[in-house]
Amino acid sequence: MALAASAFPASPSLVDFAVALPVVLLVAYGIATLLRRLFGERLSLGTATMTLIGVLGVSIGALISGLFIPGQRLWMPSTLLLATGASLGLSFLVAGAVAAVRGASAMPDAAAVLAAGESERREFKETARWNVRESRKDARMELAVAKTVAAFLNSRGGVLVIGANDAGEAVGLDRDLQTLRTPDHDRFELWLRDMLSTSLGRNAAALPRIRFGTAGDGVVVCLVQCRPAGKPVFVTQPKDGGSTRELWVRVGNSSRALGVDEAVDYVARHWRPSVASFVLGRPSGA
């Protein structure tokens, strides 16, 4: 008696699931990457979080297809279109809402920041390039700005005001602007981004929001707003013919570098994994 041929595959539903899972993750990741590029710095949610939202959208689309459209199957074009569309729609709605909330929290008013004085989250620097005491351009001034920005990124965030003295008096950017080939604010912002890119790396340099605001008597200052970074930001600086990397953090109303042991402990505590840090895309200690 001939044996009945066994069906292949033996469990089609499991095969469909095994194939669909990586496809869903790939589609969700692609949508997450697209939206992060589209919204830029306005979207504070990480790629992993946006990918999960995309996966949820695919699930919702497939569920709607199965509940309300007769005769649907997993790999039918209508099911795939509905699932992909739901993923894109949900991801876009969430990204738009997050971007709108962040946009609503506009850059702080320059005069209000100066009036509040220096603190753990506020620091004032009279210049970013010009050494006031020696009346010359000085790379040490630039490095001090980079260290402050890194300290804010590695801590709870904050605002650096360039063009104001320690007393909170706006002195303007004229001395820094005169060191540029084209002395205007656009060129100053471009220089600042380039300097931060050299000192902190391109990814970290893209994190701060740079704006110009008017303080007392119409004096223009530069505000550098920093949110907590999702991973450690190190300052690279020249030393003994080479270079060294340091981790800077805020301690009270000043910035300081951590030693090796301190840095290891700080990174372990500040960036420890948690549900909140995963969803919000920011460190647990922020």
Secondary structure, 3 states (H helix, E strand, C coil): CCCCCCCCCCCHHHHHHHHHHHHHHHHHHHHHHHHHHHHHHHCCCCHHHHHHHHHHHHHHHHHHHHHHCCCCCCCCHHHHHHHHHHHHHHHHHHHHHHHHHHHHCCCCCHHHHHHHCCECCEEEECCCCEECCCCEECHHHHHHHHHHHHHHHHCCCEEEEECECCCCCECCCHHHHCCCCCCCHHHHHHHHHHHHHHHHCHHHHCCCEEEEEECHHHCEEEEEEECCCCCCCEEEEEECCEEEEEEEEEECCEEEEECHHHHHHHHHHHCCCCHHHHHHCCCCCC
